Amino acid sequence: MAECSLLKTEHPSLKTGFNMAFGIVNRPNTQEKLEILGQDAQYDLSCACSSRPEESRHRGEGGKWIYPVSLPHGGTSVLFKTLLSNVCSNDCRYCPLREDQDLRRCTLTPEETVQTFLQYYQQGRVFGLFLSSGVMGTPDATMQRLNAVVEQLRRKHHFKGYIHLKVIPGASDAAVEQAVALASAVSLNVETPGAENMARLSQKKDYMRDIVAPIKLISRLTQKGGPYSRVKQTTQFIVGAAGEADQEIVRYMARLYDRVHMSRIYFSAYQKGLGDQAMVGEQQHVTPEQVFQREHRLYQVDFLFRQYGFSPSDIEYDAQGQLSLSVDPKERWALRHPEMFPVNVNTASRWSLLRVPGLGPLTVKRILKARRIRKFSGIEDIGKVGVRLARAANYLTF
């Protein structure tokens, strides 16, 4: 990989000081590469972000993105996150790094990546690594470099900590299995629900061969009782890029949890201007606030599936198959089922309590434990009455 790039337009992280249409940037050092690649890594959220603020990515010191990740025994910590390269031979229309974009391209060597990560780790600034990459030539050539980084960390430096490794769509079974054997978690982004939607985004990717088949392979390798059952599998949808409806995404989400036992699913709202200016199926007259509220609603549905026992049939949509932006999906269910309320706090089952808007799993757990020894007589007995408990009071009786 050449250490310089011909520039036609300025990348957001490039500051050359030249007022000209073309320029040559020679041999960026490791820190300059990390600034570029760390910035470009922000588009892949399949390691962090959720409906809870403490787990959402946010800007830290110096404007850098911070990706909190839940730890196995509670609490959160921070990942060192970068691309190995922003060179990419793919044509994904939503992606600002696709092959026909003019931006500053650079690549970290495996050795640079390893040494930089270990420096951060030894300083106690991060607890693990999230490593992804653009497609450098072929999927397997890229996977060889990604796996080489993790092999060095595991074999040479005896690093036993957390590593989340991105699997490149179209990678061979052997490359995928090597990644699973080395990593603590792996992800391959499903990107959009179904082959028809994928055809709107890319002419190069075969949805079943390049995305669905390796996701199923990872599932078989990491299933309970399998050789790599300790490894978690996640994925990500690019929301709105193909003009798909929320209902399509939710159906695929449910299948991923049910059929391939996905550990987590993440959502990244397509932001107009990051990829093509005119996306196929792109919704017109949609504000940035609405775009991110849609992403937030999908995270809420995901949480309802994983923590509240909701099923796809419990989720309500409008005539276009979209989730409400004004009312969260749990309260929409409650409004549609008035016969289920009010719920008696002192006698209701866990299932019924979890259906109450404003009550979360932890609050319900406290209620079930406390009512063994005392009776609740009012909403104040549950806890400090804030916005959530005030809302729950409308659906409860004592």
C-alpha positions as CSV (number, residue, x, y, z in Angstrom):
1,M,0.0,0.0,0.0
2,A,1.5,3.3,-1.0
3,E,2.0,5.8,1.8
4,C,0.6,8.8,-0.1
5,S,-2.7,9.7,-1.7
6,L,-3.8,12.0,-4.6
7,L,-6.5,14.3,-3.2
8,K,-9.4,15.8,-5.1
9,T,-11.5,16.9,-2.1
10,E,-10.6,17.5,1.5
11,H,-11.4,14.7,4.1
12,P,-12.8,16.1,7.3
13,S,-9.8,15.1,9.3
14,L,-7.3,16.5,6.8
15,K,-5.6,19.8,7.5
16,T,-2.9,20.5,5.0
17,G,-3.0,24.2,4.7
18,F,-2.9,24.1,0.9
19,N,-5.5,26.1,-1.0
20,M,-5.5,23.9,-4.2
21,A,-7.6,21.3,-5.8
22,F,-4.9,18.7,-5.8
23,G,-2.1,17.9,-3.4
24,I,0.3,15.2,-2.3
25,V,0.3,14.1,1.3
26,N,3.5,12.0,2.0
27,R,3.9,9.3,4.5
28,P,1.5,10.0,7.3
29,N,2.9,8.8,10.6
30,T,1.0,6.4,12.9
31,Q,-0.7,9.1,14.9
32,E,-2.0,10.8,11.7
33,K,-3.3,7.5,10.4
34,L,-5.1,6.8,13.7
35,E,-6.7,10.3,13.6
36,I,-8.1,9.5,10.1
37,L,-9.0,5.9,10.7
38,G,-10.5,6.5,14.2
39,Q,-12.7,9.1,12.7
40,D,-13.8,6.8,9.9
41,A,-14.5,4.0,12.3
42,Q,-17.4,5.9,13.8
43,Y,-19.8,4.6,11.2
44,D,-19.7,1.0,12.5
45,L,-21.7,0.8,15.8
46,S,-21.8,-2.9,16.2
47,C,-19.7,-2.8,19.4
48,A,-21.6,-0.1,21.3
49,C,-24.7,2.1,21.4
50,S,-28.1,1.4,22.9
51,S,-31.3,2.9,24.1
52,R,-29.6,3.7,27.4
53,P,-27.5,7.0,27.5
54,E,-24.6,5.4,29.5
55,E,-24.1,2.9,26.7
56,S,-24.3,5.3,23.8
57,R,-21.3,6.5,21.9
58,H,-20.4,10.1,22.6
59,R,-17.7,12.7,22.1
60,G,-14.8,12.7,24.5
61,E,-11.8,14.8,25.0
62,G,-10.5,16.3,21.7
63,G,-13.7,15.4,19.9
64,K,-12.8,11.7,19.7
65,W,-15.6,9.2,19.7
66,I,-16.0,7.0,22.9
67,Y,-17.7,3.7,22.7
68,P,-18.8,2.4,26.1
69,V,-19.3,-1.4,26.3
70,S,-21.1,-3.3,29.0
71,L,-18.8,-5.5,31.1
72,P,-19.7,-9.1,31.9
73,H,-20.0,-8.4,35.6
74,G,-21.7,-5.0,35.4
75,G,-20.6,-1.4,34.6
76,T,-19.0,-0.2,31.4
77,S,-15.6,0.5,29.9
78,V,-14.1,1.9,26.7
79,L,-12.8,0.2,23.6
80,F,-9.9,1.2,21.5
81,K,-11.6,1.4,18.1
82,T,-10.0,1.9,14.7
83,L,-10.1,0.8,11.1
84,L,-7.1,-1.1,9.8
85,S,-7.6,0.7,6.5
86,N,-10.1,3.1,4.9
87,V,-9.2,1.8,1.5
88,C,-12.2,0.0,0.2
89,S,-13.1,-1.8,-3.1
90,N,-16.8,-2.0,-2.3
91,D,-19.5,0.3,-3.8
92,C,-22.0,0.5,-0.9
93,R,-24.0,3.7,-1.7
94,Y,-24.6,4.7,1.9
95,C,-20.9,4.5,2.8
96,P,-18.6,7.6,2.8
97,L,-15.6,5.3,2.4
98,R,-16.7,3.5,-0.8
99,E,-14.3,3.1,-3.7
100,D,-15.4,6.1,-5.8
101,Q,-15.1,8.6,-3.0
102,D,-12.1,11.1,-3.0
103,L,-10.6,11.2,0.5
104,R,-7.4,10.6,2.3
105,R,-6.7,6.9,2.2
106,C,-4.3,5.2,4.6
107,T,-3.5,1.8,6.1
108,L,-2.1,0.8,9.5
109,T,0.3,-2.2,9.5
110,P,-0.5,-5.0,11.9
111,E,2.6,-4.0,13.9
112,E,1.5,-0.3,14.2
113,T,-2.0,-1.4,15.3
114,V,-0.7,-3.8,17.9
115,Q,1.8,-1.4,19.5
116,T,-0.6,1.5,19.6
117,F,-3.3,-0.6,21.2
118,L,-1.0,-2.1,23.8
119,Q,0.2,1.4,24.7
120,Y,-3.4,2.6,25.4
121,Y,-4.2,-0.7,27.2
122,Q,-1.1,-0.5,29.5
123,Q,-2.0,3.1,30.4
124,G,-5.4,1.9,31.5
125,R,-7.2,4.0,29.0
126,V,-9.1,1.2,27.3
127,F,-10.1,-2.4,28.2
128,G,-10.2,-3.9,24.7
129,L,-10.0,-3.6,21.0
130,F,-12.6,-3.2,18.2
131,L,-10.9,-3.7,14.8
132,S,-12.5,-3.3,11.5
133,S,-11.4,-2.3,8.0
134,G,-12.4,-1.3,4.5
135,V,-12.0,-4.1,1.9
136,M,-8.4,-4.0,0.7
137,G,-8.5,-5.8,-2.6
138,T,-10.4,-9.0,-1.6
139,P,-12.3,-10.0,1.5
140,D,-9.8,-12.7,2.3
141,A,-6.7,-10.5,1.8
142,T,-8.3,-8.1,4.3
143,M,-9.2,-10.8,6.8
144,Q,-5.6,-12.0,6.6
145,R,-4.4,-8.6,7.9
146,L,-7.2,-8.3,10.5
147,N,-6.5,-11.8,11.8
148,A,-2.7,-11.1,11.8
149,V,-3.3,-8.2,14.3
150,V,-5.2,-10.5,16.7
151,E,-2.7,-13.3,16.3
152,Q,0.1,-11.1,17.3
153,L,-1.8,-9.9,20.4
154,R,-2.8,-13.4,21.4
155,R,0.3,-15.4,20.6
156,K,3.2,-12.9,20.8
157,H,2.0,-10.6,23.5
158,H,-0.2,-13.1,25.4
159,F,-3.1,-10.6,25.5
160,K,-6.1,-12.5,27.0
161,G,-8.5,-9.5,27.0
162,Y,-11.5,-8.4,25.0
163,I,-11.2,-8.2,21.2
164,H,-14.1,-7.5,18.8
165,L,-13.2,-8.4,15.3
166,K,-15.1,-7.4,12.2
167,V,-15.7,-10.1,9.6
168,I,-15.6,-8.9,6.0
169,P,-18.6,-9.8,3.8
170,G,-17.6,-12.5,1.3
171,A,-14.7,-13.9,3.4
172,S,-14.0,-17.6,3.0
173,D,-15.2,-20.1,5.7
174,A,-11.5,-20.6,6.7
175,A,-11.0,-16.9,7.3
176,V,-14.2,-16.6,9.3
177,E,-13.4,-19.6,11.5
178,Q,-9.9,-18.2,12.2
179,A,-11.5,-14.8,13.3
180,V,-13.9,-16.6,15.6
181,A,-11.1,-18.7,17.1
182,L,-9.1,-15.6,17.9
183,A,-11.7,-13.0,19.0
184,S,-14.0,-12.5,22.0
185,A,-16.7,-11.2,19.8
186,V,-17.3,-10.9,16.0
187,S,-19.7,-9.0,13.8
188,L,-20.7,-9.0,10.2
189,N,-23.1,-6.3,9.4
190,V,-26.4,-7.4,7.8
191,E,-26.8,-3.8,6.7
192,T,-30.4,-4.0,5.3
193,P,-33.3,-6.5,5.5
194,G,-33.1,-8.7,2.5
195,A,-31.6,-9.2,-0.9
196,E,-34.0,-6.8,-2.7
197,N,-32.9,-3.9,-0.4
198,M,-29.3,-4.9,-0.7
199,A,-29.5,-4.6,-4.5
200,R,-30.4,-0.9,-4.0
201,L,-27.3,-0.3,-2.1
202,S,-24.6,-2.4,-3.8
203,Q,-24.0,-4.0,-7.2
204,K,-21.0,-6.0,-5.8
205,K,-22.4,-7.8,-2.8
206,D,-24.4,-11.0,-3.0
207,Y,-26.7,-10.9,0.0
208,M,-27.1,-14.6,0.6
209,R,-23.5,-15.6,-0.2
210,D,-21.6,-12.7,1.3
211,I,-23.7,-11.8,4.3
212,V,-26.3,-14.5,5.2
213,A,-24.0,-17.5,4.7
214,P,-21.1,-16.3,6.9
215,I,-23.6,-15.1,9.6
216,K,-25.0,-18.6,9.7
217,L,-21.5,-20.1,9.8
218,I,-20.6,-17.9,12.8
219,S,-23.8,-19.0,14.5
220,R,-22.9,-22.7,14.1
221,L,-19.3,-22.1,15.4
222,T,-20.5,-20.2,18.4
223,Q,-23.6,-22.1,19.4
224,K,-23.9,-23.5,22.8
225,G,-21.8,-26.6,23.1
226,G,-19.8,-25.7,20.0
227,P,-16.1,-25.1,19.8
228,Y,-16.3,-21.3,20.3
229,S,-19.4,-20.9,22.4
230,R,-17.7,-18.2,24.5
231,V,-17.6,-15.9,21.4
232,K,-20.5,-13.4,20.9
233,Q,-21.9,-12.5,17.5
234,T,-23.4,-9.0,16.8
235,T,-24.6,-7.2,13.7
236,Q,-25.8,-3.8,12.5
237,F,-28.5,-2.4,10.3
238,I,-28.0,0.9,8.3
239,V,-31.5,2.4,8.9
240,G,-33.2,4.1,6.1
241,A,-30.5,3.8,3.4
242,A,-32.5,1.5,1.1
243,G,-35.9,3.0,1.8
244,E,-37.0,0.0,3.9
245,A,-39.7,0.1,6.5
246,D,-39.2,-0.4,10.2
247,Q,-41.5,-3.5,10.0
248,E,-39.0,-5.1,7.6
249,I,-36.1,-4.5,10.0
250,V,-38.0,-5.8,13.0
251,R,-38.9,-9.0,11.2
252,Y,-35.3,-9.6,10.3
253,M,-34.2,-8.7,13.8
254,A,-36.5,-11.3,15.3
255,R,-35.2,-14.0,12.9
256,L,-31.6,-13.1,13.7
257,Y,-32.3,-13.6,17.5
258,D,-34.4,-16.7,17.0
259,R,-32.6,-18.6,14.2
260,V,-28.9,-17.6,14.6
261,H,-29.0,-16.6,18.3
262,M,-27.4,-13.2,17.7
263,S,-26.1,-11.6,20.9
264,R,-26.9,-8.0,20.0
265,I,-28.2,-6.0,17.1
266,Y,-27.2,-2.4,16.5
267,F,-28.7,0.3,14.4
268,S,-27.0,3.2,12.6
269,A,-29.3,5.8,11.1
270,Y,-28.3,6.7,7.5
271,Q,-27.5,10.4,7.4
272,K,-28.0,12.2,4.1
273,G,-24.8,13.3,2.6
274,L,-22.5,10.6,4.1
275,G,-22.9,8.4,1.1
276,D,-24.8,9.3,-2.1
277,Q,-26.7,12.6,-2.0
278,A,-29.7,10.9,-3.7
279,M,-30.2,7.4,-2.3
280,V,-32.6,5.0,-3.8
281,G,-35.8,5.0,-1.7
282,E,-34.5,7.8,0.6
283,Q,-37.3,9.5,2.5
284,Q,-37.7,13.1,1.5
285,H,-38.4,16.0,4.0
286,V,-37.1,14.0,7.0
287,T,-35.2,16.0,9.6
288,P,-32.0,14.8,11.3
289,E,-34.0,14.6,14.6
290,Q,-36.5,12.3,13.0
291,V,-33.7,10.1,11.6
292,F,-32.2,9.6,15.0
293,Q,-35.5,9.1,16.7
294,R,-36.2,6.3,14.3
295,E,-32.9,4.7,15.2
296,H,-33.8,5.1,18.9
297,R,-37.2,3.5,18.4
298,L,-35.6,0.4,16.9
299,Y,-33.2,0.2,19.9
300,Q,-36.3,0.3,22.1
301,V,-37.9,-2.6,20.1
302,D,-34.7,-4.5,20.4
303,F,-34.7,-4.0,24.2
304,L,-38.4,-5.1,24.4
305,F,-37.4,-8.4,22.6
306,R,-34.4,-9.1,24.8
307,Q,-35.5,-7.9,28.2
308,Y,-39.3,-7.7,28.3
309,G,-40.5,-10.8,26.5
310,F,-42.2,-9.0,23.6
311,S,-42.6,-10.7,20.2
312,P,-42.9,-9.3,16.7
313,S,-46.7,-9.5,16.8
314,D,-46.6,-7.1,19.8
315,I,-45.1,-4.2,17.8
316,E,-47.5,-1.7,16.1
317,Y,-46.8,0.2,12.9
318,D,-48.5,2.9,10.8
319,A,-49.9,2.2,7.4
320,Q,-46.4,2.5,5.9
321,G,-44.9,0.0,8.3
322,Q,-43.1,2.6,10.3
323,L,-42.9,2.9,14.1
324,S,-44.4,5.9,15.8
325,L,-41.9,8.7,16.4
326,S,-44.1,10.3,19.0
327,V,-45.0,7.3,21.2
328,D,-42.6,4.6,22.3
329,P,-43.4,1.0,21.2
330,K,-44.2,-0.3,24.7
331,E,-46.7,2.5,25.4
332,R,-48.3,1.9,21.9
333,W,-48.9,-1.7,23.0
334,A,-50.4,-0.6,26.3
335,L,-52.7,1.9,24.5
336,R,-53.9,-0.9,22.2
337,H,-54.6,-3.3,25.0
338,P,-56.7,-1.3,27.6
339,E,-58.2,-4.6,28.8
340,M,-54.8,-5.5,30.4
341,F,-54.8,-2.5,32.7
342,P,-54.7,-1.4,35.4
343,V,-52.2,-3.9,36.8
344,N,-52.3,-4.7,40.5
345,V,-48.8,-4.1,41.9
346,N,-49.3,-6.5,44.8
347,T,-50.6,-9.5,42.8
348,A,-49.6,-9.2,39.2
349,S,-47.1,-11.6,37.5
350,R,-43.7,-10.5,36.3
351,W,-45.0,-10.7,32.7
352,S,-47.8,-8.2,33.5
353,L,-45.6,-5.8,35.4
354,L,-43.1,-5.7,32.5
355,R,-45.9,-4.6,30.2
356,V,-46.5,-1.5,32.2
357,P,-45.1,1.7,30.6
358,G,-42.5,3.2,32.9
359,L,-41.5,0.0,34.6
360,G,-38.2,-1.6,33.6
361,P,-36.7,-5.1,34.5
362,L,-34.8,-3.8,37.5
363,T,-37.8,-2.0,39.0
364,V,-40.0,-5.1,38.4
365,K,-37.4,-7.2,40.1
366,R,-37.4,-4.9,43.2
367,I,-41.2,-5.0,43.3
368,L,-41.4,-8.8,43.2
369,K,-38.8,-9.0,46.0
370,A,-40.2,-6.3,48.2
371,R,-43.8,-7.5,48.1
372,R,-42.9,-10.8,49.7
373,I,-42.6,-8.9,53.0
374,R,-44.8,-5.8,52.6
375,K,-47.7,-4.5,50.7
376,F,-47.5,-1.5,48.3
377,S,-50.1,1.2,49.0
378,G,-49.0,3.8,46.5
379,I,-46.7,4.8,43.7
380,E,-44.3,6.4,46.2
381,D,-43.7,2.9,47.7
382,I,-42.0,1.8,44.5
383,G,-39.5,4.6,44.4
384,K,-38.8,8.3,43.8
385,V,-41.5,9.5,41.5
386,G,-39.9,10.9,38.3
387,V,-41.2,10.9,34.7
388,R,-41.1,7.1,34.3
389,L,-42.9,6.2,37.6
390,A,-45.4,9.0,37.0
391,R,-46.3,7.4,33.7
392,A,-46.5,4.0,35.3
393,A,-49.0,5.2,37.8
394,N,-51.5,5.6,35.1
395,Y,-51.5,1.9,34.5
396,L,-51.2,0.6,38.1
397,T,-53.6,-0.1,41.0
398,F,-52.7,-0.8,44.6
